[in-house]
Amino acid sequence: MSGTIAGLVPGAMIHELKLATLANNLSNMGTLGFKADNVVQLTALPESGTQGYTDQVTGARLPGASTSLLPVGIYTDFTPGPANTTGNPLDLYIDGKGFFAVETPLGTRYTRNGSFAVDSEENLVTQEGYKVMGEGGAIQINGKQVTVDADGNLIVDGAQTGKLKIVEFEDRNALTKVGKNLFKSVAGAAESTPEEVHVEQGAVEGANVDAVRMMTEMIETLRGYESYQKTIQTLDSVESKAVNELGRVRS
Amino acid sequence: MNRSLSIAASGMQAQQLNVDVISNNIANLNTTGFKRGRADFQDLIYQTLRPAGVSAAEGAQTPTGIQLGLGTMPVGTQKIFLQGNLEQTENKLDMAIEGDGFFQVLLPNGDTAYTRDGSFNVDKDGIIVNAQGYPLEPAITIPADSLSISIATDGTVSVVQEGQVEASEIGSIELARFVNSAGLSSRGRNLFLETDASGSPTIAAPGENGLGNIAQGYLEVSNVSVVDEMVKMIAAQRAYETNSKAVKTADEMLDVANNLKR
């Protein structure tokens, strides 16, 4: 009886998760190098039993549905964002595949946000102050004229001072977001150098969030959520009839 | 649910800041030596609801996890120190820097401030001062009987005094250069102050150590481009609007949930 209503709860929760993801995409429309997330509803994951799920921590079989096991996946859409020209010589845009490697206190992280600066020790850094990695370590910039060629070579006042380290992953699903425009690779992910690197100077990559698609998905999410409400209300009224009217003795 | 509300609110706040920065750029369209700003944003931390690669069923692994982003936040408003256009003026004490570097002026509290605004004048004692009356560093005094002033590209100031044919050197202008000029703090009134992020200045004669040359009789106009700022403003306004729609949707969904129980 109430099991039928309980069975609808995960569906409604997926819609809440969808809206949160859409809201996150929209709030990051101004974040450079941001990659939108998509909630993909999967057919319920095959479970060996007919009902219930396995708890990830204890391994016990539990009845019902769990939030952590909603039949959804959140995929990051790695389509390149638009190149916004800024004219700033330390703004870099990767046309095509690849990520900039940056050194953070927690290890190497990857980003498509090429809005860089120079710190007081003459290192090329991100806006957060993390060092941008070159093929031979941190990149030093001290000069008047900074040029970055298409291959990612940094030329300061006519002399080459380094080459940007640009990496690509065979399986981009191996990248997880850690915030601050950075991605982290899972242990053991195969890192490679893209065959063709094309770095554009004086441009940054905007977010790849498509506002129109987000709006339509938001409407869809709201209406989908509403239909769960209606179904729950219908089931509730059926049960109400069963409880209150079936057994009524008419006088 | 409340997640969506606060996530969308962070987006609205970010766009608000973006519009603030753009408005300040537009307001300073005619400010000599003004450098435009840009607000940079980053995504907030992600809440991992399910890590990628956990086994969902016997032998099967989920290809992706569930990671939920929690919104956006500003990372900085950086100044873009691109050269502004040079505008010719008739004033002998107007100077523009062609290239990198800042003029140094002495504040009343004894600190040195840095500026790209080269509209200088002479005070009652003949000292070269900027528009606010702060003396140029190192101080240069123009003799009262000077007939003409000339400033060379390397900063040498010479005057021709009454009764003399040849010009005599009375001082030279020095410029300051920062490794990370974007790290300077804006003090307002076209002045910048040194910070830990900017590093200490390298002081040298114009044209040396990567510093630009001085152009006498020119002023550097603001490097703001109206068209660029307008386009950015439209984009920011629309992004603000879309985020407000997300707030509205979250609100409607909460309403739906509240109405489950009749």
Chai-1 contact restraints between the chains, C-beta under 6 A:
chainA,res_idxA,chainB,res_idxB,connection_type,confidence,min_distance_angstrom,max_distance_angstrom,comment,restraint_id
A,E16,B,M1,contact,1.0,0.0,6.0,A-B,restraint_1
A,L19,B,S4,contact,1.0,0.0,6.0,A-B,restraint_2
A,A20,B,R3,contact,1.0,0.0,6.0,A-B,restraint_3
A,A20,B,S4,contact,1.0,0.0,6.0,A-B,restraint_4
A,A20,B,L68,contact,1.0,0.0,6.0,A-B,restraint_5
A,A23,B,S4,contact,1.0,0.0,6.0,A-B,restraint_6
A,A23,B,I7,contact,1.0,0.0,6.0,A-B,restraint_7
A,A23,B,A8,contact,1.0,0.0,6.0,A-B,restraint_8
A,A23,B,A246,contact,1.0,0.0,6.0,A-B,restraint_9
A,N24,B,I7,contact,1.0,0.0,6.0,A-B,restraint_10
A,N24,B,G69,contact,1.0,0.0,6.0,A-B,restraint_11
A,L26,B,G11,contact,1.0,0.0,6.0,A-B,restraint_12
A,L26,B,T242,contact,1.0,0.0,6.0,A-B,restraint_13
A,L26,B,N243,contact,1.0,0.0,6.0,A-B,restraint_14
A,L26,B,A246,contact,1.0,0.0,6.0,A-B,restraint_15
A,S27,B,I7,contact,1.0,0.0,6.0,A-B,restraint_16
A,S27,B,A8,contact,1.0,0.0,6.0,A-B,restraint_17
A,S27,B,S10,contact,1.0,0.0,6.0,A-B,restraint_18
A,S27,B,G11,contact,1.0,0.0,6.0,A-B,restraint_19
A,S27,B,G71,contact,1.0,0.0,6.0,A-B,restraint_20
A,S27,B,T72,contact,1.0,0.0,6.0,A-B,restraint_21
A,S27,B,N243,contact,1.0,0.0,6.0,A-B,restraint_22
A,N28,B,D43,contact,1.0,0.0,6.0,A-B,restraint_23
A,N28,B,T72,contact,1.0,0.0,6.0,A-B,restraint_24
A,M29,B,A239,contact,1.0,0.0,6.0,A-B,restraint_25
A,G30,B,A14,contact,1.0,0.0,6.0,A-B,restraint_26
A,G30,B,N18,contact,1.0,0.0,6.0,A-B,restraint_27
A,G30,B,F41,contact,1.0,0.0,6.0,A-B,restraint_28
A,T31,B,F41,contact,1.0,0.0,6.0,A-B,restraint_29
A,T31,B,Q42,contact,1.0,0.0,6.0,A-B,restraint_30
A,T31,B,D43,contact,1.0,0.0,6.0,A-B,restraint_31
A,T31,B,T72,contact,1.0,0.0,6.0,A-B,restraint_32
A,F34,B,D43,contact,1.0,0.0,6.0,A-B,restraint_33
A,L45,B,A56,contact,1.0,0.0,6.0,A-B,restraint_34
A,L45,B,A57,contact,1.0,0.0,6.0,A-B,restraint_35
A,P46,B,A57,contact,1.0,0.0,6.0,A-B,restraint_36
A,E47,B,A57,contact,1.0,0.0,6.0,A-B,restraint_37
A,S48,B,E58,contact,1.0,0.0,6.0,A-B,restraint_38
A,Q56,B,V54,contact,1.0,0.0,6.0,A-B,restraint_39
A,S68,B,L49,contact,1.0,0.0,6.0,A-B,restraint_40
A,S68,B,R50,contact,1.0,0.0,6.0,A-B,restraint_41
A,G73,B,T64,contact,1.0,0.0,6.0,A-B,restraint_42
A,I74,B,I66,contact,1.0,0.0,6.0,A-B,restraint_43
A,I74,B,Q67,contact,1.0,0.0,6.0,A-B,restraint_44
A,Y75,B,T64,contact,1.0,0.0,6.0,A-B,restraint_45
A,G87,B,L82,contact,1.0,0.0,6.0,A-B,restraint_46
A,N88,B,I80,contact,1.0,0.0,6.0,A-B,restraint_47
A,S115,B,D40,contact,1.0,0.0,6.0,A-B,restraint_48
A,A117,B,A182,contact,1.0,0.0,6.0,A-B,restraint_49
A,V118,B,V179,contact,1.0,0.0,6.0,A-B,restraint_50
A,V118,B,N180,contact,1.0,0.0,6.0,A-B,restraint_51
A,D119,B,N180,contact,1.0,0.0,6.0,A-B,restraint_52
A,S120,B,V179,contact,1.0,0.0,6.0,A-B,restraint_53
A,S120,B,N180,contact,1.0,0.0,6.0,A-B,restraint_54
A,S120,B,A197,contact,1.0,0.0,6.0,A-B,restraint_55
A,S120,B,G199,contact,1.0,0.0,6.0,A-B,restraint_56
A,E122,B,V179,contact,1.0,0.0,6.0,A-B,restraint_57
A,Q127,B,D40,contact,1.0,0.0,6.0,A-B,restraint_58
A,Q127,B,V75,contact,1.0,0.0,6.0,A-B,restraint_59
A,Q127,B,G76,contact,1.0,0.0,6.0,A-B,restraint_60
A,K144,B,D100,contact,1.0,0.0,6.0,A-B,restraint_61
A,K144,B,G210,contact,1.0,0.0,6.0,A-B,restraint_62
A,N173,B,P63,contact,1.0,0.0,6.0,A-B,restraint_63
A,N173,B,T64,contact,1.0,0.0,6.0,A-B,restraint_64
A,K177,B,Y46,contact,1.0,0.0,6.0,A-B,restraint_65
A,K177,B,Q67,contact,1.0,0.0,6.0,A-B,restraint_66
A,G179,B,D43,contact,1.0,0.0,6.0,A-B,restraint_67
A,G179,B,L44,contact,1.0,0.0,6.0,A-B,restraint_68
A,G179,B,I45,contact,1.0,0.0,6.0,A-B,restraint_69
A,G179,B,Y46,contact,1.0,0.0,6.0,A-B,restraint_70
A,K180,B,Q42,contact,1.0,0.0,6.0,A-B,restraint_71
A,N181,B,Q42,contact,1.0,0.0,6.0,A-B,restraint_72
A,A211,B,T242,contact,1.0,0.0,6.0,A-B,restraint_73
A,M218,B,T249,contact,1.0,0.0,6.0,A-B,restraint_74
A,L222,B,T249,contact,1.0,0.0,6.0,A-B,restraint_75
A,L222,B,E252,contact,1.0,0.0,6.0,A-B,restraint_76
A,L222,B,M253,contact,1.0,0.0,6.0,A-B,restraint_77
A,Y225,B,M253,contact,1.0,0.0,6.0,A-B,restraint_78
A,Y225,B,V256,contact,1.0,0.0,6.0,A-B,restraint_79
A,E226,B,V256,contact,1.0,0.0,6.0,A-B,restraint_80
A,Q229,B,V256,contact,1.0,0.0,6.0,A-B,restraint_81
A,Q229,B,L260,contact,1.0,0.0,6.0,A-B,restraint_82
A,I232,B,L260,contact,1.0,0.0,6.0,A-B,restraint_83
